[in-house]
């Protein structure tokens, strides 16, 4: 089976920040079969047109005038069932030891957590293409190294490519941004009550039937992996 994974992140600079605005770094991923990609893109574009959403949509652009669009986007995501899945990893910045485990390199540590996000959902005998939101790295080889590490640890799967894509060019990365932003906002308790973002967050939690929180590993639709840096789940 050919699968695609679309990735984005929230607060990626927390690991090195001297004045951190949040506790958790959150990296999110959207998983789908390649054959469903164009169908999903069409549906999302239709929603954008219905609500007159011009340009890229993202969590930071949630506003009172756009609540209807974001709620309907969440409804659509939910209606797809397990053929469209979301997984994120949350990293407690206070428990990360960059010097001891990551060569005092925030960027290296960040991509190690990226590996943990992806590795545990890669299944044997499938082919994977991973699209990461474009970001400027100090070392240009980071994504190639990530691909190589995933390939070496998943010998019965094929990691066809790990590549960067600008979010403005991909509605699927934009959807990942929204879901990742919601997860981050909940875990970091960073939205004010009675705000548009709080209403959108609550709408997703109504679908889940509970507040956004760490889930068991086998949770398929909306999986939240709060990594235990001492090992395990």
C-alpha positions in Angstrom: 0.0 0.0 0.0 1.2 3.5 -0.8 0.8 5.9 2.0 1.6 9.6 2.5 2.3 11.5 5.7 2.1 15.3 6.0 3.8 16.9 9.0 4.0 20.3 10.8 5.1 21.5 14.2 4.2 23.9 17.0 6.8 25.7 19.1 9.8 23.9 17.4 12.3 26.4 19.0 11.3 25.6 22.6 14.2 23.3 23.1 16.7 26.1 22.9 14.6 29.1 24.0 15.7 31.1 27.0 12.3 32.5 27.5 10.0 29.6 26.5 6.3 30.7 25.8 5.1 27.1 26.3 5.9 23.8 27.9 5.5 21.3 25.1 7.0 21.1 21.6 4.3 19.4 19.4 5.0 17.8 16.1 1.9 16.6 14.2 1.4 14.2 11.2 -1.6 13.4 8.9 -1.6 9.9 7.5 -3.5 8.8 4.3 -3.4 6.4 1.4 -1.9 8.0 -1.7 -5.0 7.1 -3.8 -7.1 9.2 -1.5 -5.0 12.3 -1.8 -6.7 14.1 -4.7 -10.2 13.3 -3.2 -9.2 14.9 0.1 -7.6 17.9 -1.6 -10.8 18.4 -3.6 -13.0 18.2 -0.6 -10.8 20.8 1.3 -10.8 23.2 -1.6 -14.6 22.9 -1.8 -14.8 23.8 1.9 -12.5 26.8 1.3 -14.6 28.0 -1.6 -17.8 27.6 0.4 -16.5 29.8 3.1 -14.6 32.2 0.9 -11.2 31.3 2.4 -8.5 32.9 0.4 -4.9 31.9 0.7 -3.5 29.4 3.2 -5.5 28.5 6.3 -3.8 27.6 9.6 -4.3 27.6 13.3 -2.9 31.1 13.8 -5.6 32.4 11.4 -8.6 31.1 13.4 -10.8 34.1 14.0 -14.5 34.8 14.9 -15.4 35.4 11.2 -13.9 32.0 10.2 -15.2 29.8 13.0 -17.7 28.2 10.7 -15.0 27.1 8.2 -12.7 25.6 10.9 -15.6 23.7 12.6 -16.7 22.3 9.3 -13.1 21.3 8.5 -13.0 19.4 11.7 -16.4 17.8 10.9 -15.0 16.7 7.6 -11.8 15.3 9.1 -13.9 13.3 11.6 -16.2 12.0 8.9 -13.3 10.3 7.1 -12.9 7.8 9.9 -9.6 5.9 10.0 -8.8 6.5 6.3 -7.5 9.9 7.5 -5.6 9.7 10.7 -3.7 12.2 12.9 -0.8 11.6 15.2 1.3 14.0 17.2 4.2 13.8 19.6 4.4 16.1 22.6 7.9 16.8 24.1 8.2 18.4 27.6 11.0 20.9 27.0 11.8 20.8 30.7 12.8 17.2 30.5 15.0 17.4 27.4 18.8 17.2 28.1 20.4 18.5 25.0 23.9 18.3 26.2 23.8 14.7 27.4 21.7 13.1 24.7 21.7 15.5 21.6 25.2 16.8 21.4 23.9 20.2 22.7 22.2 20.6 19.3 18.5 21.7 19.4 18.1 20.9 15.7 19.4 17.3 16.2 17.1 16.8 19.1 14.1 18.1 17.2 14.6 15.6 14.4 15.2 12.7 16.8 11.7 13.4 18.1 10.4 13.6 14.5 11.8 10.1 14.1 9.9 8.9 17.2 6.7 10.4 15.8 6.9 8.6 12.5 8.7 5.3 13.4 6.0 3.8 15.6 3.2 4.1 12.9 5.2 2.7 10.0 4.0 -0.8 9.2 5.7 -3.6 7.2 5.1 -4.0 3.5 3.9 -0.4 2.9 5.5 2.4 0.9 5.8 5.8 2.6 6.3 9.3 1.3 6.7 12.0 4.0 6.1 15.7 3.4 7.4 18.0 6.1 6.6 21.7 6.3 9.5 23.6 5.0 11.9 25.1 7.6 15.4 26.4 7.4 17.9 24.0 9.0 21.5 24.6 9.9 22.3 21.3 8.2 20.7 20.7 4.8 20.9 16.9 5.2 18.5 16.6 8.1 15.6 15.2 6.1 17.9 12.8 4.2 19.3 11.5 7.5 15.8 11.2 8.9 14.8 9.1 5.8 17.9 6.9 6.2 17.2 6.3 9.9 13.6 5.4 9.2 14.6 3.0 6.4 17.2 1.3 8.6 14.7 0.7 11.4 11.9 -0.4 9.1 13.5 -2.9 6.8 10.2 -4.5 5.7 8.7 -1.1 4.7 9.9 1.3 2.0 10.5 5.0 2.9 10.4 6.4 -0.6 11.1 10.0 0.3 11.2 12.5 3.1 10.9 16.0 1.6 10.1 19.6 2.5 7.1 21.3 1.1 5.9 24.9 1.7 2.7 24.9 3.6 1.2 27.5 1.4 1.4 24.9 -1.4 -0.3 22.1 0.4 -3.8 22.1 1.9 -3.0 18.8 3.6 -0.1 20.4 5.5 -2.4 23.3 6.3 -4.9 20.8 7.8 -2.0 19.2 9.8 -1.1 22.7 11.1 -4.7 23.2 12.3 -4.8 19.8 14.1 -1.3 20.3 15.5 -2.2 23.8 16.7 -5.3 22.5 18.5 -3.3 19.7 20.2 -0.6 22.2 21.2 -3.1 24.7 22.5 -4.8 22.2 24.6 -1.7 20.6 26.1 0.0 24.0 26.7 -3.3 25.6 27.9 -2.5 28.5 25.7 -6.0 29.7 24.5 -8.3 32.1 26.3 -11.8 31.0 27.1 -14.5 32.6 25.0 -12.0 33.1 22.1 -12.5 31.7 18.6 -9.7 29.3 19.1 -11.2 28.0 22.3 -14.5 27.3 20.5 -12.7 25.4 17.7 -10.7 23.4 20.2 -13.9 22.6 22.1 -15.5 21.5 18.8 -12.8 18.8 18.2 -13.0 17.7 21.8 -16.7 17.1 21.4 -15.9 14.8 18.6 -13.3 13.0 20.7 -15.6 12.8 23.7 -12.9 14.0 26.0 -10.3 16.7 26.4 -7.2 16.3 24.3 -4.7 14.2 26.3 -2.1 11.5 25.9 -3.6 8.4 24.3 -2.8 4.7 24.1 -0.5 3.7 21.3 -3.2 1.9 19.3 -5.5 5.0 19.2 -6.0 5.4 15.4 -8.0 8.6 14.7 -6.4 11.3 16.9 -3.3 9.9 18.6 -1.3 12.0 21.1 2.1 10.6 22.1 3.5 12.3 25.2 6.9 10.9 25.1 8.4 9.5 28.3 12.1 10.5 28.1 12.9 7.8 30.5 11.5 5.2 28.1 8.1 3.7 27.3 4.8 5.3 26.8 
